[in-house]
Amino acid sequence: DDEVAAAAGDGDAACGPSLARFVVQFESSGKWPDDVSAVAALKTAFYLKMADLLDAQAAGVRCEPRRGGLAVRVDGLLLFGTIVHAKEEKLLAAAGDEPAAAALRLSTVGTAHTAAMHAIASRHAAFGPTVRLVKRWLHCQLLSGIFPPQLVELLVAHLFSPAAPRPPGSALLGFLRALWLLETHDFDAEPLLVGLDDGISPEGRAAAQRAFESARGGEGGGAAIWIATDAAPSGSPWCARGPSVAAVRRVQRLAASALRCLEGTMRHATGAHGGGGADKAGGGGGLGGGGDGGGDGGGDGGGSGGGDGG
């Protein structure tokens, strides 16, 4: 991170441009060396070559290659890319550098996570806008710093998973259901299961429950928000970087308050347009059904109630 801050060229990282990370993966090849230092040197050579090509072919792009990655400044944004080599994690672990191996492992998991979220977004047009609304709401509550973006995406993905009988058809409906999920799910007593592809198999559900009970019975009780996916039935790695138990309690109270506010807004809006649909649009049952993929009345009636109202 210090290198990225230096790449921004602004002295203080907090005053620099927004940072977006990307990962470069090559096709498997037997020509990669089997030595950690040699792999690092080869990656640095790639960063230098990538910088030369971008500087020569793309106008308005400034590249700064570094040992740990490639910083690219374009249109006021700072991109920082790293190369992930399939065998490097094992080489680092064998060399005894477990912190570096863990960081690389998280980068690999992040690539798979991004691909899974992209697949959901391609199937459900409301997924991306719903994620943005939920992130915006958390930011307005001063909680975005303790909710990793990947964790928020997994929470919203639960609403669009194959197990959801009727995924949200709009961003507002998705936002309402996300608030309902945050308010009503008992994160202390049960894991949140998120099927990213074809859903979680019965064996995967059993494995997730065992891992959850083991985490809750161990030292510290595990992550406050414990999510299992079909790719990670033993718990998503993003949960460990998530909020504390106190923060989860806080966000649940805020979600409940936001829902009540939105219910009042919807009742007022539907009353002003004839009043006939007030109970259907604003009732708690409608939102409750939305939590499990139910009726559309609550979300569509919300119309212009919006995330900022919450």
C-alpha positions as CSV (number, residue, x, y, z in Angstrom):
1,D,0.0,0.0,0.0
2,D,2.9,2.4,0.7
3,E,4.1,1.7,-2.9
4,V,0.7,2.4,-4.3
5,A,0.6,5.7,-2.3
6,A,3.9,6.6,-3.7
7,A,2.7,5.8,-7.2
8,A,-0.1,8.3,-6.8
9,G,2.6,10.9,-6.5
10,D,0.5,13.1,-4.1
11,G,2.4,12.4,-0.9
12,D,-0.6,11.6,1.2
13,A,-2.5,8.5,0.1
14,A,-5.7,9.9,1.6
15,C,-5.5,12.9,-0.8
16,G,-4.6,10.9,-3.8
17,P,-6.9,9.5,-6.6
18,S,-9.2,6.6,-6.1
19,L,-7.5,3.2,-6.2
20,A,-8.7,0.3,-8.2
21,R,-6.8,-3.0,-8.2
22,F,-6.6,-5.5,-11.1
23,V,-5.0,-8.9,-11.4
24,V,-3.3,-10.3,-14.5
25,Q,-3.2,-14.0,-15.1
26,F,-1.4,-15.8,-17.9
27,E,-2.2,-19.2,-19.4
28,S,-0.3,-22.0,-17.7
29,S,3.2,-22.6,-18.9
30,G,6.1,-24.8,-17.9
31,K,8.6,-22.0,-18.6
32,W,8.1,-20.2,-15.3
33,P,11.0,-20.7,-12.9
34,D,10.7,-22.7,-9.7
35,D,12.5,-20.1,-7.5
36,V,10.6,-17.4,-5.7
37,S,13.3,-14.7,-6.4
38,A,13.3,-15.7,-10.1
39,V,9.5,-15.5,-10.3
40,A,9.6,-12.0,-8.7
41,A,12.2,-10.8,-11.2
42,L,10.3,-12.2,-14.1
43,K,7.1,-10.4,-12.9
44,T,9.0,-7.2,-12.6
45,A,10.2,-7.6,-16.2
46,F,6.6,-8.0,-17.3
47,Y,5.6,-4.9,-15.4
48,L,8.3,-2.9,-17.2
49,K,7.2,-4.3,-20.6
50,M,3.5,-3.6,-19.9
51,A,4.4,0.0,-18.9
52,D,6.4,0.5,-22.1
53,L,3.5,-0.8,-24.3
54,L,0.8,1.3,-22.5
55,D,2.9,4.5,-22.6
56,A,3.5,3.9,-26.3
57,Q,0.0,3.0,-27.4
58,A,-2.4,4.8,-25.0
59,A,-2.5,8.6,-24.9
60,G,-3.1,10.2,-21.5
61,V,-1.9,7.2,-19.6
62,R,1.0,7.4,-17.2
63,C,2.5,4.1,-16.0
64,E,4.9,3.5,-13.1
65,P,6.2,0.0,-12.9
66,R,7.3,-1.3,-9.5
67,R,8.6,-4.5,-8.0
68,G,5.2,-5.2,-6.4
69,G,3.0,-4.3,-9.4
70,L,2.2,-1.7,-12.1
71,A,0.6,1.6,-11.2
72,V,-1.4,3.2,-14.0
73,R,-2.9,6.7,-13.8
74,V,-5.6,7.5,-16.3
75,D,-8.5,10.1,-16.2
76,G,-7.9,10.9,-12.6
77,L,-8.0,7.2,-11.5
78,L,-5.2,5.1,-10.2
79,L,-5.1,1.5,-11.2
80,F,-2.7,-0.9,-9.5
81,G,-2.2,-4.3,-11.2
82,T,-0.3,-7.4,-10.0
83,I,0.5,-10.6,-11.8
84,V,-0.6,-13.9,-10.2
85,H,1.3,-17.0,-11.1
86,A,-0.4,-20.3,-10.3
87,K,2.6,-21.9,-8.6
88,E,3.9,-18.9,-6.7
89,E,1.7,-19.5,-3.7
90,K,3.1,-23.0,-3.2
91,L,6.7,-21.7,-3.7
92,L,6.2,-18.9,-1.1
93,A,4.7,-21.4,1.4
94,A,7.6,-23.8,0.8
95,A,10.0,-20.9,1.4
96,G,8.4,-20.2,4.8
97,D,6.8,-16.8,3.7
98,E,3.3,-17.6,4.8
99,P,2.1,-13.9,5.0
100,A,3.0,-13.4,1.4
101,A,1.4,-16.7,0.4
102,A,-1.8,-15.7,2.2
103,A,-1.9,-12.4,0.5
104,L,-1.4,-14.0,-2.9
105,R,-4.1,-16.6,-2.0
106,L,-6.5,-13.8,-1.3
107,S,-5.7,-12.2,-4.7
108,T,-6.5,-15.5,-6.4
109,V,-9.8,-15.8,-4.5
110,G,-10.6,-12.2,-5.4
111,T,-10.2,-13.0,-9.1
112,A,-12.7,-15.9,-8.7
113,H,-15.0,-13.7,-6.7
114,T,-15.0,-11.0,-9.4
115,A,-15.8,-13.6,-12.1
116,A,-18.7,-15.0,-10.0
117,M,-20.2,-11.6,-9.4
118,H,-19.9,-10.8,-13.1
119,A,-21.8,-14.0,-14.0
120,I,-24.6,-13.0,-11.6
121,A,-24.7,-9.5,-13.1
122,S,-25.0,-11.0,-16.6
123,R,-28.0,-13.1,-15.5
124,H,-29.8,-10.4,-13.4
125,A,-29.8,-6.8,-14.6
126,A,-30.8,-5.6,-11.1
127,F,-27.8,-7.1,-9.3
128,G,-25.2,-4.4,-10.1
129,P,-27.5,-1.5,-9.2
130,T,-28.7,-3.2,-6.0
131,V,-25.1,-3.7,-4.9
132,R,-24.4,0.0,-5.6
133,L,-27.4,1.1,-3.6
134,V,-26.5,-1.1,-0.6
135,K,-22.9,0.2,-0.7
136,R,-24.1,3.7,-0.9
137,W,-26.4,3.2,2.1
138,L,-23.6,1.7,4.2
139,H,-21.4,4.6,3.2
140,C,-24.1,7.1,4.4
141,Q,-24.2,5.3,7.7
142,L,-20.4,5.6,8.0
143,L,-20.0,1.8,7.9
144,S,-18.5,1.3,4.4
145,G,-15.0,1.2,5.9
146,I,-15.8,-1.9,7.9
147,F,-17.8,-3.8,5.3
148,P,-15.5,-5.1,2.6
149,P,-17.0,-4.6,-0.9
150,Q,-16.8,-8.3,-1.5
151,L,-18.8,-9.1,1.6
152,V,-21.5,-6.6,0.5
153,E,-21.6,-8.3,-2.9
154,L,-22.0,-11.7,-1.3
155,L,-24.9,-10.5,0.9
156,V,-26.7,-9.1,-2.2
157,A,-25.8,-12.2,-4.2
158,H,-27.9,-14.2,-1.7
159,L,-31.0,-12.4,-3.0
160,F,-30.2,-13.5,-6.5
161,S,-29.0,-17.0,-5.8
162,P,-30.7,-20.1,-7.4
163,A,-32.4,-20.8,-4.0
164,A,-34.3,-17.5,-4.2
165,P,-37.7,-18.3,-5.7
166,R,-38.1,-14.9,-7.3
167,P,-35.0,-12.6,-7.5
168,P,-35.6,-8.9,-7.4
169,G,-36.5,-7.3,-10.7
170,S,-35.4,-3.8,-9.8
171,A,-32.7,-2.1,-7.8
172,L,-35.1,-0.6,-5.3
173,L,-36.7,-3.9,-4.7
174,G,-33.3,-5.5,-4.3
175,F,-32.3,-2.7,-1.8
176,L,-35.5,-3.3,0.2
177,R,-34.8,-7.1,0.4
178,A,-31.2,-6.5,1.3
179,L,-32.3,-4.3,4.2
180,W,-34.8,-6.9,5.3
181,L,-32.0,-9.6,5.1
182,L,-29.7,-7.5,7.3
183,E,-32.5,-6.8,9.8
184,T,-33.9,-10.3,10.1
185,H,-31.2,-12.8,9.6
186,D,-29.8,-14.3,12.8
187,F,-26.1,-14.1,12.0
188,D,-25.2,-15.5,15.5
189,A,-27.2,-18.7,15.1
190,E,-27.1,-19.6,11.4
191,P,-24.8,-19.2,8.4
192,L,-25.8,-17.3,5.3
193,L,-25.7,-19.7,2.4
194,V,-25.0,-18.2,-1.0
195,G,-25.2,-20.3,-4.1
196,L,-23.1,-18.6,-6.8
197,D,-23.5,-21.1,-9.6
198,D,-26.0,-24.0,-9.4
199,G,-26.7,-23.6,-5.7
200,I,-25.2,-25.4,-2.7
201,S,-25.6,-29.1,-2.6
202,P,-27.0,-31.0,0.5
203,E,-23.4,-32.1,1.2
204,G,-22.2,-28.5,0.9
205,R,-24.9,-27.3,3.2
206,A,-24.0,-30.0,5.8
207,A,-20.3,-29.0,5.5
208,A,-21.1,-25.3,5.9
209,Q,-23.2,-26.0,9.0
210,R,-20.4,-28.1,10.5
211,A,-17.8,-25.4,9.7
212,F,-20.1,-22.7,11.1
213,E,-20.7,-24.6,14.4
214,S,-17.0,-25.2,14.7
215,A,-16.2,-21.5,14.2
216,R,-18.8,-20.4,16.7
217,G,-17.5,-22.9,19.3
218,G,-13.9,-21.9,18.8
219,E,-11.9,-19.0,20.2
220,G,-13.4,-15.7,19.2
221,G,-16.6,-17.3,17.8
222,G,-15.6,-16.8,14.2
223,A,-16.6,-14.0,11.8
224,A,-19.7,-12.0,12.9
225,I,-21.2,-12.4,9.4
226,W,-20.5,-16.0,8.4
227,I,-21.2,-16.7,4.7
228,A,-20.7,-20.0,2.9
229,T,-20.8,-20.4,-0.8
230,D,-20.7,-23.4,-3.2
231,A,-17.1,-22.5,-3.9
232,A,-16.2,-22.0,-0.2
233,P,-18.5,-24.2,2.0
234,S,-16.1,-23.8,4.9
235,G,-16.7,-20.0,4.9
236,S,-15.8,-17.2,2.6
237,P,-12.4,-15.6,3.3
238,W,-14.0,-12.1,3.0
239,C,-15.9,-12.8,6.2
240,A,-12.8,-12.7,8.3
241,R,-12.2,-9.1,7.2
242,G,-15.8,-8.1,8.0
243,P,-17.4,-6.1,10.8
244,S,-17.4,-6.9,14.5
245,V,-20.4,-8.2,16.4
246,A,-21.2,-4.7,17.7
247,A,-21.1,-3.3,14.2
248,V,-23.5,-6.0,12.9
249,R,-25.9,-5.2,15.7
250,R,-25.6,-1.5,14.7
251,V,-26.3,-2.2,11.0
252,Q,-29.3,-4.4,11.9
253,R,-30.8,-1.5,13.9
254,L,-30.1,0.9,11.1
255,A,-31.6,-1.5,8.5
256,A,-34.8,-1.8,10.6
257,S,-35.0,2.0,10.9
258,A,-34.5,2.4,7.2
259,L,-37.2,-0.1,6.4
260,R,-39.7,1.7,8.6
261,C,-38.8,5.0,7.0
262,L,-39.3,3.5,3.5
263,E,-42.6,1.9,4.5
264,G,-43.9,5.3,5.6
265,T,-42.7,6.9,2.4
266,M,-44.4,4.2,0.3
267,R,-47.7,4.6,2.2
268,H,-47.6,8.3,1.7
269,A,-46.7,7.9,-2.0
270,T,-49.4,5.3,-2.7
271,G,-52.0,7.4,-0.7
272,A,-51.2,10.4,-2.8
273,H,-51.9,8.4,-6.0
274,G,-55.2,6.9,-5.0
275,G,-54.6,5.2,-1.7
276,G,-55.8,1.8,-2.9
277,G,-52.4,0.1,-2.8
278,A,-51.1,1.5,0.5
279,D,-51.4,-1.7,2.4
280,K,-50.1,-3.8,-0.4
281,A,-47.1,-1.5,-1.0
282,G,-46.1,-0.6,2.5
283,G,-47.0,-3.5,4.7
284,G,-44.4,-5.4,6.6
285,G,-45.6,-8.6,5.1
286,G,-44.6,-7.4,1.6
287,L,-41.1,-6.6,2.7
288,G,-40.9,-9.9,4.6
289,G,-41.8,-11.8,1.5
290,G,-39.2,-9.8,-0.3
291,G,-36.6,-11.2,2.0
292,D,-37.1,-14.7,0.7
293,G,-37.8,-13.7,-2.8
294,G,-41.5,-12.9,-2.4
295,G,-44.0,-10.4,-3.7
296,D,-43.0,-7.4,-5.7
297,G,-45.6,-5.0,-4.1
298,G,-43.2,-3.6,-1.5
299,G,-40.3,-2.8,-3.9
300,D,-42.3,-1.4,-6.8
301,G,-44.4,0.7,-4.5
302,G,-41.2,2.2,-3.1
303,G,-40.7,4.0,-6.4
304,S,-38.8,7.2,-5.6
305,G,-38.5,6.5,-1.9
306,G,-34.8,5.8,-2.6
307,G,-31.8,4.8,-0.6
308,D,-30.9,8.2,0.7
309,G,-34.2,8.3,2.5
310,G,-33.0,5.3,4.6
